[in-house]
Amino acid sequence: MSFQVIKLLAEQVKRNVGEVIIGKENVIDLLLIGLITSGHVLLEDVPGTGKTMLAKSFAKSLSLSFKRIQFTPDLLPSDLSGIYFYNQKESEFQFRPGPVFTNLLLADEINRATPRTQSSLLECMEEKQVSVDGETKLLDRPFMVIATQNPVEHQGTFPLPEAQLDRFLFKIKMGYPSTEEGLQLLKRFKDQDPLKTLLPIASADEIEAAQASYVHVRMEDDVMGYLLEIVEETRKREDVSIGVSPRGSQALLRASQVHAIFQGRDFVTPDDIKAMAKPVLAHRLSLRGIARSQGSAETIIDEIIRQINVPAEADLWAR
């Protein structure tokens, strides 16, 4: 699939989701980048900002299987992966697949499940497979987890550990709509639910073709060195106890490649890296000392970007 076709496909999906979700074009872009790079996305914001509605609209715009599971403290790992049960009629054990056997899995309020259940998603997200009773079963392709969590309600929740956060390509905050967007939202949902009439406009084959093609976007050594400088600087700061892992640097590379396609280019520039740095890197930082209580990981990423010099050759080879 050509880069131009990928860009056109992304624009069509974004317009389709925009029939339901108002004013979140950047968030929809990040979801598309996550899907194309085979990554996963964590949506975090206060209740009622449209996290679940966005995930449902995104899934319905694609001809992909979709399942939603509400995470609760009593949810077990087997509730996700599935179980073997004895079929008396057939006189044999049969496997009943869980909700992870789908293309798009909405893990609603993921931080309400226990660490044991949260960790059961690690293999699914990284290996695209699950192990049940010693047997490995491959998941459907493409496979993407869209998880939501409420950052302000802590009673009855279990914070995601660093190992789990590192599996998410992006952590995205929805934010409140503007006054104009809020007015459009009220008018749109006053008489009908536009989600019910939303039609799919992209197939699984098209998504897999895009996933196979985006890796050919060029990135010059100078720009790749710029990316690594940003990542390495997160490991040197005194206010950061755990910096970005090698998995994080690879995630930033992949996200920058797809972002370049969305900008109509077949090569990555420092601007692509800057645009993707905060949603890819911020949630991978563990802060220490006063920075933990008063600081912001996004602010630290902004400071690092301002400190590091952009490659002088970037404008030359980009022309």
Steps between C-alpha positions, in 0.01 A plus 500: 500500500638840404551774757248718317233230534578463872460876546169497309374204702587675827318816391188301411497323837556828682207663320281200577582503872447877489132431426474400868799654679541877472829689517734210575683472166840472666379219729353312203832540317679341795255208503566445129875515554462247780302265275738527204807442718335203677513698824257549787347816642410608853227767520508685830266775616215579736164322452269621225760638258422243229774239546273199450298673227821576311615138520161374380489750212853409397423129504175543307681696227711193428387160372664334798361287779449695821445396862467700818569379851434693819792456738399443861686381814348151471599454135726196452773444236294212359213745443726665243684208342229233510477155657490131419169340600374146481235456234289210620325464165830459317672328794808717464659821626445799273640851505267792548691811383488817709449857378870546412433295189394798295657776289417795726467449874358779713631453854270738686629637833804273486633629833202350686631146446754339732870490404462127428235565237681804361815293452306242298484760223879529474544193282202599284631851439865412438491152344152512341429163659363343819606191693217288643575178689845484345375547145580811298226648286556780250272802502323644199686747279494792516471521879477818704412579862331831573494537878333773704560615855382774734797688652310679779313215667737286706265301723474142375768546234842345441756725326653349188859385563787635289526173307138532392525870413805428285285275280279792399620694197308812608339639810242756390293752693167589342438837666175695523338636181503870429178699527442475124576128498269449796218676316553282191502192723164589656343563159638179354373274779175687573276293272708197406811293571735533200696195617209275400515609135880498467623270222842332463722641228828305541566126486739275691697437180554874452621539859742208464629643171565835672677319785732332251575821307567775755833347608651612168478869595858631498680635804849643453775423751509860627129496576526158661784637713276792599234253611750307711631818660149578626459148638842489664450838664198361687738253668744770616267743676509517878122538525442174307554167676419282198555633149371380166578139413627370163142392435404865538758618247374245248145615566599861433666396173192312378258775602716762325499295179120488483474867603724584202259314269209699641693817412543380140869405523699179452770606747510593868600850613577629850153657502344152480705392802403813693132444423511141625738543795251585776226245426762226448752579775334687788316202654823296495675733745507438874562823688681534832503746788307824467445436128272209590259721694537829316654423164362375173654244269370699202683809628822302530469377140442860386815614686707223344379588149592866555848406622602267217621651174312407186728340234636771271469278193132423556374787279747415224415137437130564552482723192 
